[in-house]
Amino acid sequence: MKINIKDYSRGEIIKFIRQWTGLTQEEFAKIMGKSKRTIEQYEAGNINYKVDFLYKLNKVFNIDIIFEKKH
């Protein structure tokens, strides 16, 4: 799967990937080394994640995350 992050809000990206994997927030959090509350906050857009979190998503779930400069 390829995801172009410019097409989604920050929270939508995490929720979309988690739902695509079929994992609960708790399961997803455990795999990603985060708390369930942190994943909830990411998905709600209340807190931001760092780029290294996206790189880990890439490795763990074998997805391509595309970064493009906005025009």
MDTraj code that builds the backbone (N, CA, C; nanometers):
import mdtraj as md
import numpy as np

residues = "MET LYS ILE ASN ILE LYS ASP TYR SER ARG GLY GLU ILE ILE LYS PHE ILE ARG GLN TRP THR GLY LEU THR GLN GLU GLU PHE ALA LYS ILE MET GLY LYS SER LYS ARG THR ILE GLU GLN TYR GLU ALA GLY ASN ILE ASN TYR LYS VAL ASP PHE LEU TYR LYS LEU ASN LYS VAL PHE ASN ILE ASP ILE ILE PHE GLU LYS LYS HIS".split()
xyz = np.array([
    [0.0835, -0.1158, 0.0000],
    [0.0000, 0.0000, 0.0000],
    [0.0890, 0.1233, 0.0000],
    [0.0449, 0.2270, -0.0700],
    [0.1146, 0.3553, -0.0693],
    [0.0209, 0.4607, -0.0131],
    [0.0740, 0.5442, 0.0714],
    [-0.0034, 0.6515, 0.1314],
    [0.0686, 0.7826, 0.1036],
    [-0.0031, 0.8766, 0.0450],
    [0.0527, 1.0094, 0.0257],
    [0.0000, 1.0948, 0.1402],
    [0.0883, 1.1341, 0.2290],
    [0.0434, 1.1996, 0.3511],
    [-0.0209, 1.3358, 0.3261],
    [0.0008, 1.3940, 0.2110],
    [-0.0630, 1.5233, 0.1850],
    [-0.2137, 1.5094, 0.1648],
    [-0.2604, 1.3863, 0.1439],
    [-0.4025, 1.3631, 0.1209],
    [-0.4823, 1.3438, 0.2493],
    [-0.4159, 1.3421, 0.3632],
    [-0.4815, 1.3144, 0.4904],
    [-0.4332, 1.4100, 0.5973],
    [-0.5173, 1.4313, 0.6984],
    [-0.4698, 1.5042, 0.8162],
    [-0.3790, 1.4088, 0.8937],
    [-0.3035, 1.4618, 0.9860],
    [-0.2103, 1.3777, 1.0628],
    [-0.2826, 1.2653, 1.1345],
    [-0.3931, 1.2960, 1.1983],
    [-0.4686, 1.1940, 1.2700],
    [-0.5313, 1.0909, 1.1788],
    [-0.5792, 1.1365, 1.0630],
    [-0.6424, 1.0452, 0.9682],
    [-0.5457, 0.9394, 0.9177],
    [-0.4214, 0.9758, 0.9001],
    [-0.3211, 0.8811, 0.8520],
    [-0.3085, 0.7632, 0.9481],
    [-0.2942, 0.7943, 1.0758],
    [-0.2757, 0.6890, 1.1758],
    [-0.4006, 0.6019, 1.1850],
    [-0.5160, 0.6645, 1.1901],
    [-0.6411, 0.5884, 1.1995],
    [-0.6609, 0.5005, 1.0766],
    [-0.6329, 0.5552, 0.9585],
    [-0.6478, 0.4799, 0.8344],
    [-0.5574, 0.3574, 0.8346],
    [-0.4318, 0.3741, 0.8709],
    [-0.3381, 0.2615, 0.8726],
    [-0.3817, 0.1576, 0.9759],
    [-0.4200, 0.2038, 1.0938],
    [-0.4627, 0.1102, 1.1980],
    [-0.5853, 0.0306, 1.1538],
    [-0.6832, 0.0992, 1.0975],
    [-0.8037, 0.0295, 1.0519],
    [-0.7718, -0.0650, 0.9356],
    [-0.6830, -0.0245, 0.8478],
    [-0.6429, -0.1086, 0.7353],
    [-0.5786, -0.2380, 0.7838],
    [-0.5054, -0.2289, 0.8947],
    [-0.4396, -0.3482, 0.9493],
    [-0.5368, -0.4359, 1.0274],
    [-0.6545, -0.3813, 1.0592],
    [-0.7544, -0.4578, 1.1336],
    [-0.7249, -0.4669, 1.2823],
    [-0.6411, -0.3773, 1.3314],
    [-0.6017, -0.3805, 1.4727],
    [-0.6840, -0.2823, 1.5549],
    [-0.7032, -0.3169, 1.6809],
    [-0.7626, -0.2224, 1.7742],
    [-0.6570, -0.1191, 1.8097],
    [-0.6998, -0.0117, 1.8740],
    [-0.6027, 0.0885, 1.9177],
    [-0.5028, 0.0278, 2.0152],
    [-0.5514, -0.0593, 2.1010],
    [-0.4635, -0.1230, 2.1999],
    [-0.3604, -0.2133, 2.1317],
    [-0.4032, -0.2941, 2.0365],
    [-0.3113, -0.3833, 1.9644],
    [-0.2090, -0.3026, 1.8851],
    [-0.2580, -0.2005, 1.8169],
    [-0.1724, -0.1142, 1.7358],
    [-0.0682, -0.0454, 1.8244],
    [-0.1142, 0.0049, 1.9392],
    [-0.0240, 0.0728, 2.0324],
    [0.0874, -0.0206, 2.0789],
    [0.0519, -0.1421, 2.1119],
    [0.1515, -0.2382, 2.1604],
    [0.2573, -0.2650, 2.0527],
    [0.2128, -0.2866, 1.9303],
    [0.3061, -0.3130, 1.8194],
    [0.3982, -0.1932, 1.7959],
    [0.3423, -0.0731, 1.8087],
    [0.4190, 0.0480, 1.7806],
    [0.4966, 0.1004, 1.9011],
    [0.4826, 0.0327, 2.0154],
    [0.5567, 0.0745, 2.1343],
    [0.5042, 0.2026, 2.1970],
    [0.3744, 0.2245, 2.1839],
    [0.3095, 0.3427, 2.2399],
    [0.1953, 0.2986, 2.3302],
    [0.1396, 0.3907, 2.4047],
    [0.0225, 0.3582, 2.4861],
    [-0.1034, 0.3731, 2.4007],
    [-0.2091, 0.3089, 2.4452],
    [-0.3376, 0.3211, 2.3757],
    [-0.3812, 0.4680, 2.3758],
    [-0.3612, 0.5341, 2.4852],
    [-0.3982, 0.6761, 2.4966],
    [-0.3233, 0.7621, 2.3949],
    [-0.1971, 0.7319, 2.3737],
    [-0.1190, 0.8065, 2.2745],
    [-0.1767, 0.7863, 2.1351],
    [-0.2118, 0.6627, 2.1012],
    [-0.2710, 0.6356, 1.9696],
    [-0.4044, 0.7084, 1.9563],
    [-0.4840, 0.7086, 2.0625],
    [-0.6106, 0.7826, 2.0620],
    [-0.5852, 0.9301, 2.0335],
    [-0.4846, 0.9852, 2.0985],
    [-0.4522, 1.1264, 2.0812],
    [-0.3987, 1.1556, 1.9404],
    [-0.3174, 1.0651, 1.8859],
    [-0.2709, 1.0800, 1.7473],
    [-0.3903, 1.0839, 1.6532],
    [-0.4792, 0.9873, 1.6670],
    [-0.5940, 0.9765, 1.5759],
    [-0.6870, 1.0970, 1.5868],
    [-0.7018, 1.1511, 1.7060],
    [-0.7882, 1.2671, 1.7267],
    [-0.7219, 1.3969, 1.6801],
    [-0.5920, 1.3899, 1.6516],
    [-0.5187, 1.5088, 1.6090],
    [-0.4832, 1.6014, 1.7237],
    [-0.4919, 1.5503, 1.8462],
    [-0.4622, 1.6315, 1.9639],
    [-0.3134, 1.6442, 1.9925],
    [-0.2372, 1.5440, 1.9522],
    [-0.0917, 1.5510, 1.9645],
    [-0.0308, 1.5048, 1.8328],
    [0.0886, 1.5508, 1.8059],
    [0.1576, 1.5143, 1.6824],
    [0.2629, 1.4081, 1.7089],
    [0.2822, 1.3243, 1.6114],
    [0.3870, 1.2231, 1.6169],
    [0.5066, 1.2740, 1.5392],
    [0.6180, 1.2091, 1.5598],
    [0.7406, 1.2478, 1.4906],
    [0.7577, 1.1638, 1.3645],
    [0.8438, 1.2086, 1.2785],
    [0.8684, 1.1388, 1.1529],
    [0.9175, 0.9964, 1.1771],
    [0.9924, 0.9739, 1.2839],
    [1.0415, 0.8383, 1.3101],
    [0.9266, 0.7406, 1.3349],
    [0.8123, 0.7897, 1.3821],
    [0.6941, 0.7046, 1.3985],
    [0.6453, 0.6573, 1.2619],
    [0.6481, 0.7456, 1.1621],
    [0.6084, 0.7072, 1.0255],
    [0.7054, 0.6059, 0.9668],
    [0.8334, 0.6231, 0.9936],
    [0.9322, 0.5260, 0.9454],
    [0.9089, 0.3884, 1.0073],
    [0.8729, 0.3873, 1.1352],
    [0.8441, 0.2596, 1.2000],
    [0.7193, 0.1954, 1.1383],
    [0.6172, 0.2763, 1.1099],
    [0.4977, 0.2243, 1.0410],
    [0.5368, 0.1592, 0.9085],
    [0.6241, 0.2263, 0.8376],
    [0.6722, 0.1760, 0.7091],
    [0.7337, 0.0380, 0.7246],
    [0.8203, 0.0227, 0.8217],
    [0.8898, -0.1052, 0.8417],
    [0.7970, -0.2136, 0.8950],
    [0.7186, -0.1810, 0.9963],
    [0.6349, -0.2808, 1.0630],
    [0.5254, -0.3340, 0.9702],
    [0.4613, -0.2439, 0.8953],
    [0.3464, -0.2839, 0.8138],
    [0.3761, -0.2913, 0.6646],
    [0.5024, -0.2725, 0.6271],
    [0.5439, -0.2828, 0.4875],
    [0.4590, -0.1932, 0.3964],
    [0.4540, -0.0646, 0.4302],
    [0.3814, 0.0317, 0.3498],
    [0.4780, 0.1410, 0.3058],
    [0.4433, 0.2076, 0.1983],
    [0.5205, 0.3215, 0.1513],
    [0.4482, 0.4486, 0.1904],
    [0.5169, 0.5352, 0.2596],
    [0.4625, 0.6642, 0.2960],
    [0.5374, 0.7677, 0.2135],
    [0.4633, 0.8424, 0.1336],
    [0.5227, 0.9356, 0.0385],
    [0.5158, 1.0776, 0.0941],
    [0.6287, 1.1427, 0.0940],
    [0.6368, 1.2824, 0.1335],
    [0.6578, 1.3647, 0.0073],
    [0.5727, 1.4647, -0.0133],
    [0.5881, 1.5534, -0.1273],
    [0.5836, 1.6983, -0.0784],
    [0.6589, 1.7814, -0.1429],
    [0.6561, 1.9231, -0.1112],
    [0.5258, 1.9813, -0.1642],
    [0.4607, 2.0608, -0.0793],
    [0.3380, 2.1275, -0.1236],
    [0.3743, 2.2360, -0.2226],
    [0.2899, 2.2535, -0.3219],
    [0.3155, 2.3562, -0.4256],
    [0.2559, 2.4885, -0.3891],
])
top = md.Topology()
chain = top.add_chain()
for i, resn in enumerate(residues, 1):
    res = top.add_residue(resn, chain, resSeq=i)
    for name in ("N", "CA", "C"):
        top.add_atom(name, md.element.get_by_symbol(name[0]), res)
traj = md.Trajectory(xyz[None], top)
